[in-house]
Amino acid sequence: MTANQTQLTAEAVEELISVLGAFRAMAPLVDTTAGVVIRALRSGNKILTCGNGGSAADALHMAEELVGRYKLSRRPLPAISLAADPTLLTCIGNDFGYDFIFSRQIEALAQKGDIVVSFSSSGNSPNLLRAIDAARSNGATSIALLGKKGGAMAGKADFEIIIPSSETARVQELHTLILHCWLEQVDAEFVNGISQI
């Protein structure tokens, strides 16, 4: 192991600790958005998730944990990752353009009371901006997990959590923490098939 490797690891750890410190103040917003997700699921609505690249992995992760399970045994909950189907993504991308890969699916699938969760470390993805617009048009509630001051998506969604970092890796690490916090609360709500709110 070189001194440079050790320094890079130490810097990453210190950055994460710093961002976590600033993130403490956002805990109530994490709880608020968890409640939004839980109420939608309790009402029989579904969660649609979207993101690009590493954020697509977050979108996939959230959906599969809701349909499968996170920690506790509970009934499967309705969630779809809009980044999951390569045939849809390539069809829409080819016929309409990449900017429409999520909005087209939302127009087809989202109903009033559903939740659309967008993951974006930059907040500048045109396809996610269109996703928020499509959610609003269909009567769905939008939640945006962002970083880097929110970019063009800041202020566009019904709810947003902007991670106070310009480092993509730190933003994505905190996005994973948020979705895990949501999933913990979902599990607690629906364990043994009982909704407790």
C-alpha positions as CSV (number, residue, x, y, z in Angstrom):
1,M,0.0,0.0,0.0
2,T,1.4,3.4,-1.0
3,A,1.3,6.6,1.0
4,N,-0.9,8.0,-1.8
5,Q,-3.5,5.2,-1.4
6,T,-3.6,5.8,2.3
7,Q,-4.1,9.5,1.8
8,L,-6.9,9.0,-0.8
9,T,-8.8,6.7,1.6
10,A,-8.3,9.1,4.5
11,E,-9.6,12.0,2.5
12,A,-12.6,10.1,1.4
13,V,-13.4,9.1,5.0
14,E,-13.0,12.7,6.2
15,E,-15.2,14.1,3.4
16,L,-17.9,11.6,4.3
17,I,-17.7,12.5,8.0
18,S,-18.0,16.2,7.1
19,V,-21.0,15.7,4.8
20,L,-22.7,13.4,7.4
21,G,-22.2,16.2,10.0
22,A,-24.0,18.7,7.7
23,F,-26.6,16.1,6.9
24,R,-27.8,15.7,10.5
25,A,-30.0,18.8,10.1
26,M,-31.8,17.0,7.2
27,A,-33.0,14.1,9.3
28,P,-36.5,15.5,9.8
29,L,-36.9,15.9,6.0
30,V,-35.8,12.2,5.6
31,D,-38.5,11.3,8.0
32,T,-41.1,13.5,6.3
33,T,-40.4,11.9,2.9
34,A,-40.4,8.5,4.4
35,G,-43.9,9.3,5.6
36,V,-44.9,10.4,2.1
37,V,-43.7,7.0,0.7
38,I,-45.4,5.1,3.5
39,R,-48.8,6.8,3.1
40,A,-48.7,6.2,-0.7
41,L,-48.0,2.5,-0.2
42,R,-50.6,2.2,2.6
43,S,-53.2,3.7,0.2
44,G,-52.4,1.1,-2.5
45,N,-50.3,3.4,-4.7
46,K,-46.9,2.5,-6.2
47,I,-43.4,3.9,-6.2
48,L,-41.7,4.7,-9.5
49,T,-37.9,5.3,-9.3
50,C,-35.5,6.8,-11.9
51,G,-31.9,7.9,-12.3
52,N,-28.9,7.8,-14.6
53,G,-25.7,5.8,-14.2
54,G,-24.9,5.3,-10.5
55,S,-28.2,6.9,-9.7
56,A,-30.0,4.3,-11.8
57,A,-28.4,1.8,-9.5
58,D,-30.0,3.6,-6.5
59,A,-33.4,3.6,-8.4
60,L,-33.1,-0.2,-9.0
61,H,-32.0,-0.8,-5.4
62,M,-35.0,1.1,-3.9
63,A,-37.5,-0.7,-6.1
64,E,-36.1,-4.2,-5.6
65,E,-36.1,-3.8,-1.8
66,L,-39.7,-2.7,-1.8
67,V,-40.9,-5.6,-3.9
68,G,-38.6,-8.0,-2.3
69,R,-37.7,-7.0,1.3
70,Y,-35.2,-4.9,3.1
71,K,-34.7,-6.6,6.5
72,L,-38.0,-7.8,7.8
73,S,-40.5,-10.2,6.4
74,R,-43.5,-8.3,5.1
75,R,-45.8,-8.3,2.1
76,P,-44.3,-7.2,-1.2
77,L,-44.9,-3.5,-2.0
78,P,-45.5,-2.1,-5.5
79,A,-42.5,-0.4,-6.9
80,I,-41.0,-0.1,-10.4
81,S,-37.6,1.1,-11.4
82,L,-37.9,3.0,-14.7
83,A,-34.2,2.4,-15.4
84,A,-34.7,-1.4,-15.3
85,D,-36.0,-2.4,-18.8
86,P,-33.4,-2.0,-21.6
87,T,-36.0,-2.7,-24.2
88,L,-38.1,0.2,-23.1
89,L,-35.1,2.5,-22.6
90,T,-33.8,1.8,-26.0
91,C,-37.2,1.9,-27.7
92,I,-38.1,5.3,-26.2
93,G,-34.5,6.6,-26.6
94,N,-34.5,5.6,-30.3
95,D,-38.0,6.8,-31.1
96,F,-38.3,9.9,-29.0
97,G,-34.8,10.7,-27.6
98,Y,-33.0,10.0,-24.4
99,D,-34.6,13.0,-22.7
100,F,-37.9,11.1,-22.7
101,I,-36.9,7.7,-21.4
102,F,-38.5,8.3,-18.0
103,S,-41.3,10.8,-18.7
104,R,-42.8,8.5,-21.3
105,Q,-43.0,5.6,-18.8
106,I,-44.4,7.9,-16.2
107,E,-47.1,9.1,-18.6
108,A,-48.0,5.4,-19.1
109,L,-47.7,4.2,-15.5
110,A,-48.2,6.9,-13.0
111,Q,-51.5,7.6,-11.4
112,K,-52.8,10.1,-8.8
113,G,-51.3,9.3,-5.5
114,D,-48.2,7.4,-6.8
115,I,-44.7,8.6,-5.9
116,V,-41.9,9.3,-8.4
117,V,-38.5,9.3,-6.8
118,S,-35.6,10.8,-8.9
119,F,-32.0,10.2,-8.0
120,S,-29.5,12.7,-9.4
121,S,-26.1,13.7,-8.1
122,S,-26.0,16.8,-10.3
123,G,-29.6,17.8,-10.6
124,N,-29.1,18.7,-14.3
125,S,-30.4,15.7,-16.2
126,P,-33.0,16.7,-18.7
127,N,-34.7,13.3,-18.6
128,L,-35.2,13.7,-14.8
129,L,-36.6,17.2,-15.2
130,R,-39.1,15.8,-17.7
131,A,-39.9,13.0,-15.2
132,I,-40.9,15.6,-12.6
133,D,-43.1,17.4,-15.1
134,A,-44.7,14.1,-16.1
135,A,-45.3,13.2,-12.5
136,R,-47.1,16.5,-11.9
137,S,-49.2,16.1,-15.0
138,N,-50.3,12.6,-13.9
139,G,-51.1,13.7,-10.4
140,A,-48.2,11.8,-8.8
141,T,-46.0,13.3,-6.1
142,S,-42.3,13.8,-6.9
143,I,-39.4,13.4,-4.6
144,A,-35.9,14.4,-5.8
145,L,-32.7,13.3,-4.1
146,L,-30.0,15.7,-5.3
147,G,-26.5,17.0,-4.7
148,K,-24.3,19.9,-5.8
149,K,-26.9,22.6,-4.8
150,G,-29.6,20.8,-6.7
151,G,-28.8,22.0,-10.2
152,A,-31.6,22.7,-12.5
153,M,-33.9,20.3,-10.6
154,A,-33.7,22.4,-7.4
155,G,-37.2,23.6,-6.5
156,K,-38.9,21.5,-9.2
157,A,-40.1,18.5,-7.2
158,D,-42.7,18.4,-4.5
159,F,-40.1,17.3,-2.0
160,E,-36.3,17.5,-2.3
161,I,-33.3,16.6,-0.3
162,I,-30.1,18.2,-1.5
163,I,-26.9,16.7,-0.2
164,P,-24.4,19.5,0.7
165,S,-21.5,18.2,-1.3
166,S,-20.0,18.7,-4.8
167,E,-18.4,15.2,-4.7
168,T,-20.5,12.8,-6.7
169,A,-19.3,9.8,-4.6
170,R,-20.3,11.5,-1.3
171,V,-23.7,12.5,-2.7
172,Q,-24.4,8.9,-3.9
173,E,-23.3,7.5,-0.5
174,L,-25.8,9.8,1.3
175,H,-28.6,9.0,-1.2
176,T,-28.0,5.3,-0.3
177,L,-28.3,6.2,3.4
178,I,-31.6,8.1,2.8
179,L,-33.1,5.2,0.8
180,H,-32.0,2.8,3.6
181,C,-33.6,5.1,6.2
182,W,-36.8,5.0,4.1
183,L,-36.7,1.2,3.9
184,E,-36.2,0.8,7.6
185,Q,-39.3,2.9,8.2
186,V,-41.3,1.0,5.5
187,D,-40.3,-2.3,7.1
188,A,-41.4,-1.1,10.5
189,E,-44.7,0.1,9.1
190,F,-45.6,-3.0,7.1
191,V,-44.0,-5.9,9.1
192,N,-46.5,-8.7,9.7
193,G,-48.7,-7.2,7.1
194,I,-49.9,-4.5,9.4
195,S,-49.8,-0.8,8.6
196,Q,-49.3,1.1,11.9
197,I,-49.7,4.8,10.9
